[in-house]
Amino acid sequence: MVHVDGVDDGVGYGVYGYSDRSYGVVGWSQSENGVRGISKDGYGMFAHSDNNYGMVGWSDKIYGVVCASKGYYGLYAFSTVGLAAYLSGDVKITGNLQKAGGSFKIDHPLDPANK
């Protein structure tokens, strides 16, 4: 059953949430998506912050964030001033790894502490 339903009346938003102190929009569900965004031509979901994280994904059981695409990249990240991605922890790649340039830093198998 739908509790909030929004339809764009020409202004540009189907549902709009705003807050000076806390969350602008919160979605919660015991069995389906808490918040779901779908778009035919634009972003399905868009997140922005001037002072903190643009978007956070968190899970107590499985994946915090899942990205997929039928057309191009499942995940695309960029930065104008810093790293496009910072990964803290082990990383597993199950397909090919491609890179445009630079170098790899790999421990020497006979002297990994010093080389």
BAFI-3210 file (N, C-alpha, C; in Angstrom, 3 decimals, decimal comma, padded with zeros to 6 digits):
// residues 115
n [1|2|3|4|5|6|7|8|9|10|11|12|13|14|15|16|17|18|19|20|21|22|23|24|25|26|27|28|29|30|31|32|33|34|35|36|37|38|39|40|41|42|43|44|45|46|47|48|49|50|51|52|53|54|55|56|57|58|59|60|61|62|63|64|65|66|67|68|69|70|71|72|73|74|75|76|77|78|79|80|81|82|83|84|85|86|87|88|89|90|91|92|93|94|95|96|97|98|99|100|101|102|103|104|105|106|107|108|109|110|111|112|113|114|115]
n.u [000,848|000,577|001,836|002,743|002,420|003,554|003,138|004,485|003,705|004,409|006,300|008,595|009,194|008,161|007,934|009,084|011,437|012,522|014,715|015,943|017,428|017,648|016,956|015,850|014,232|013,024|012,989|011,549|011,237|009,932|010,064|010,594|012,065|013,348|013,652|013,154|014,294|013,468|014,090|013,410|015,016|016,862|018,734|018,244|018,432|019,633|022,136|023,411|025,718|026,882|028,691|029,246|028,963|027,774|026,169|025,319|025,719|024,613|024,696|023,654|023,817|024,322|025,326|026,515|026,326|025,123|025,879|024,904|024,725|023,132|024,101|026,631|029,024|028,968|029,651|030,748|033,166|034,457|036,702|037,407|039,450|040,688|041,233|039,502|038,488|038,622|039,598|039,209|040,458|040,384|040,447|038,730|038,921|037,179|037,272|039,015|041,629|042,066|044,115|044,972|047,489|050,478|051,732|052,192|052,298|053,807|054,475|057,699|058,136|060,100|061,088|059,014|058,689|060,602|060,878]
n.v [-001,181|002,192|004,986|007,537|009,378|010,862|013,173|014,790|018,098|019,835|021,458|020,055|018,100|014,966|014,022|015,840|016,542|018,380|019,652|021,600|020,601|017,775|014,694|015,009|013,343|010,203|006,745|003,619|000,123|-003,090|-005,213|-004,605|-002,181|000,617|003,231|004,103|004,938|005,808|006,527|007,583|009,095|010,644|010,765|007,922|007,984|010,676|012,154|014,667|016,647|019,492|019,519|016,967|013,397|012,509|010,309|007,432|004,023|001,228|-001,875|-004,433|-007,074|-007,957|-006,495|-003,139|-001,253|-001,713|-001,835|-001,726|-002,116|-002,186|-001,092|000,376|001,340|-000,341|000,920|004,181|006,491|009,684|012,407|015,821|016,910|015,055|011,600|009,343|007,027|005,484|002,768|000,934|-001,750|-005,251|-006,071|-007,594|-008,703|-010,107|-010,206|-009,001|-006,587|-003,356|-000,569|002,820|004,008|004,700|003,000|-000,169|-001,103|-003,674|-006,177|-007,673|-011,074|-012,575|-010,868|-009,300|-007,383|-005,407|-004,788]
n.w [000,000|-000,815|000,875|000,534|-002,331|-005,190|-007,846|-010,594|-011,033|-012,994|-011,878|-011,333|-009,438|-008,112|-005,523|-002,793|-000,324|002,509|004,997|007,684|009,768|009,888|008,269|004,904|003,371|004,276|003,920|004,669|004,999|005,779|004,082|001,364|-000,908|000,831|-000,093|-003,421|-006,573|-009,851|-013,216|-016,510|-018,216|-016,707|-013,622|-011,585|-008,841|-006,950|-005,060|-002,928|-001,117|000,601|002,688|003,686|003,325|000,091|-000,470|001,415|001,913|003,721|005,383|007,580|007,015|004,223|001,334|001,373|-000,665|-003,918|-007,291|-010,663|-014,213|-017,357|-019,606|-019,519|-017,332|-014,202|-011,893|-011,542|-010,739|-009,890|-009,239|-008,725|-007,264|-005,535|-004,781|-006,906|-005,918|-002,757|-001,088|001,738|003,194|002,262|-001,236|-003,853|-007,100|-009,669|-012,370|-015,314|-014,796|-015,767|-016,652|-017,324|-017,090|-015,123|-012,193|-010,506|-007,121|-005,734|-003,413|-003,062|-003,701|-002,309|-000,389|001,112|003,163|002,801|000,115]
ca.u [000,000|001,342|001,504|003,023|002,462|003,733|003,079|005,015|002,658|005,039|007,359|009,798|009,347|007,002|007,949|010,204|011,599|013,506|014,837|017,081|018,149|017,811|016,730|014,820|013,338|013,399|012,157|011,795|010,350|010,317|010,151|010,981|012,960|012,969|013,535|013,446|014,230|013,448|013,998|013,541|016,068|017,820|019,231|017,246|018,585|020,699|022,444|024,383|025,957|027,918|029,627|029,417|028,823|026,645|025,306|025,892|025,032|024,983|023,922|024,115|023,851|024,903|026,101|026,143|025,955|025,186|025,795|024,802|024,318|022,963|024,650|027,997|029,708|028,156|030,031|031,647|033,529|035,461|036,946|038,132|040,588|041,341|041,109|038,169|038,047|039,480|039,101|039,854|040,202|040,749|039,734|038,727|038,502|036,962|037,469|040,264|041,931|042,667|044,485|045,481|048,903|050,938|052,485|051,670|053,205|053,595|055,538|058,596|057,765|061,158|061,359|057,863|058,777|061,552|060,880]
ca.v [000,000|003,426|005,974|008,841|009,248|012,196|013,305|016,078|018,995|020,816|022,141|019,260|017,074|014,170|014,114|016,680|016,628|019,375|019,852|022,396|019,959|016,330|014,083|015,586|012,239|008,925|005,632|002,422|-000,980|-004,363|-006,292|-004,150|-001,031|001,744|004,332|003,613|005,984|005,318|007,604|007,169|009,851|011,271|009,915|007,206|008,585|011,676|012,589|015,764|017,298|020,520|019,388|015,617|012,379|012,664|009,144|006,396|002,737|000,463|-003,093|-005,286|-008,471|-008,310|-005,434|-001,764|-000,608|-002,581|-001,058|-002,563|-001,396|-002,984|-000,392|000,875|001,000|-000,607|001,963|005,195|007,451|010,660|013,494|016,932|017,321|013,971|010,264|008,958|005,952|005,114|001,490|000,576|-003,168|-006,134|-005,867|-008,784|-008,446|-011,416|-010,092|-008,355|-005,260|-002,515|000,764|003,645|004,336|004,650|001,816|-000,999|-001,349|-005,069|-006,700|-008,666|-012,347|-013,089|-009,888|-008,403|-006,319|-004,380|-004,522]
ca.w [000,000|-000,923|001,898|-000,065|-003,778|-005,753|-009,291|-011,023|-011,526|-013,866|-011,140|-011,500|-008,408|-007,743|-004,059|-002,394|001,121|002,916|006,437|008,131|010,854|009,830|006,967|004,053|003,017|004,871|003,498|005,469|004,674|006,371|003,104|000,026|-000,912|001,672|-001,045|-004,767|-007,580|-011,224|-014,180|-017,905|-018,895|-015,796|-012,539|-010,795|-007,514|-006,932|-003,696|-002,909|000,169|000,581|003,798|004,196|002,292|-000,810|-000,288|002,263|001,883|004,910|005,594|008,668|006,589|002,931|000,691|001,692|-001,929|-005,087|-008,525|-011,852|-015,417|-018,566|-020,747|-019,490|-016,085|-013,026|-010,937|-012,093|-009,702|-010,289|-008,298|-009,342|-006,443|-004,805|-005,348|-007,358|-005,031|-001,633|-000,601|002,993|003,415|001,159|-002,490|-004,704|-008,471|-010,273|-013,813|-015,704|-014,274|-016,796|-016,195|-018,416|-016,905|-013,747|-011,804|-009,437|-006,011|-005,376|-002,553|-003,638|-003,067|-001,435|000,672|001,078|004,157|002,411|-001,341]
c.u [000,892|000,885|001,772|003,145|002,570|003,723|003,574|003,890|003,223|006,159|008,675|010,001|008,045|006,824|009,195|010,253|012,704|013,521|016,056|017,951|018,435|017,561|015,631|013,784|013,885|012,447|012,533|010,781|010,849|010,526|010,610|011,956|012,444|012,752|013,926|013,302|014,332|013,324|014,158|014,738|017,145|018,348|018,063|017,241|019,744|020,891|023,530|024,507|027,049|028,997|029,876|029,283|027,622|025,658|026,045|025,060|025,522|024,106|024,517|024,288|024,590|025,727|025,598|025,678|026,097|025,001|025,755|024,356|024,157|023,696|026,118|028,680|028,693|028,416|031,010|031,906|034,560|035,599|037,725|039,352|041,326|041,221|039,673|037,609|039,094|038,877|039,894|039,501|040,611|039,880|039,858|038,180|038,369|037,100|038,826|040,394|042,643|043,024|045,161|046,964|049,284|051,688|051,713|052,719|052,885|054,777|056,386|058,325|058,814|061,484|060,222|057,934|059,642|061,508|059,478]
c.v [001,241|004,404|007,386|008,615|010,646|012,165|014,703|016,928|020,081|021,583|021,367|018,167|016,309|014,196|014,897|016,738|017,599|019,469|020,706|021,640|018,472|015,832|014,809|014,548|010,979|007,874|004,395|001,355|-002,240|-005,446|-005,866|-002,985|000,047|002,992|003,774|004,765|005,387|006,520|007,053|007,847|010,425|010,269|009,197|007,722|009,569|012,135|013,650|016,289|018,331|020,257|017,970|014,633|012,693|011,522|008,131|005,139|001,900|-000,771|-003,868|-006,734|-008,723|-007,137|-004,061|-001,019|-001,641|-001,699|-002,015|-001,713|-002,375|-002,351|-000,021|000,432|000,689|000,438|002,903|006,217|008,412|011,715|014,580|017,336|016,177|012,659|010,018|007,840|005,731|003,864|001,105|-000,864|-003,971|-005,846|-007,140|-008,386|-009,798|-011,392|-009,474|-006,984|-004,487|-001,178|001,517|003,962|004,220|003,377|001,021|-001,085|-002,747|-005,526|-007,724|-010,001|-012,911|-012,151|-008,867|-007,242|-005,157|-004,005|-004,561]
c.w [000,000|000,145|001,424|-001,558|-004,351|-007,258|-009,641|-011,617|-012,434|-013,198|-011,246|-010,474|-008,245|-006,243|-003,702|-000,875|001,463|004,438|006,721|009,132|010,682|008,406|006,197|003,663|003,676|004,346|004,281|005,099|005,359|005,319|001,706|000,141|000,033|000,831|-002,405|-005,742|-008,967|-012,144|-015,585|-018,564|-017,967|-014,777|-011,869|-009,373|-007,608|-005,505|-003,761|-001,485|-000,001|001,625|004,299|003,040|001,407|-000,651|000,574|002,095|003,045|005,001|006,760|008,214|005,284|002,406|001,125|000,460|-003,044|-006,316|-009,700|-013,024|-016,557|-019,736|-020,676|-018,209|-014,988|-011,961|-011,620|-011,005|-010,263|-009,209|-009,017|-008,532|-005,758|-005,541|-005,810|-006,479|-003,955|-001,037|000,637|003,317|002,195|-000,062|-003,308|-006,065|-009,150|-011,788|-014,102|-015,059|-015,373|-016,178|-017,323|-018,283|-015,453|-013,464|-010,766|-008,340|-005,496|-004,523|-003,301|-002,947|-002,106|-000,283|000,746|002,090|003,687|000,913|-001,891]
res [m|v|h|v|d|g|v|d|d|g|v|g|y|g|v|y|g|y|s|d|r|s|y|g|v|v|g|w|s|q|s|e|n|g|v|r|g|i|s|k|d|g|y|g|m|f|a|h|s|d|n|n|y|g|m|v|g|w|s|d|k|i|y|g|v|v|c|a|s|k|g|y|y|g|l|y|a|f|s|t|v|g|l|a|a|y|l|s|g|d|v|k|i|t|g|n|l|q|k|a|g|g|s|f|k|i|d|h|p|l|d|p|a|n|k]
***
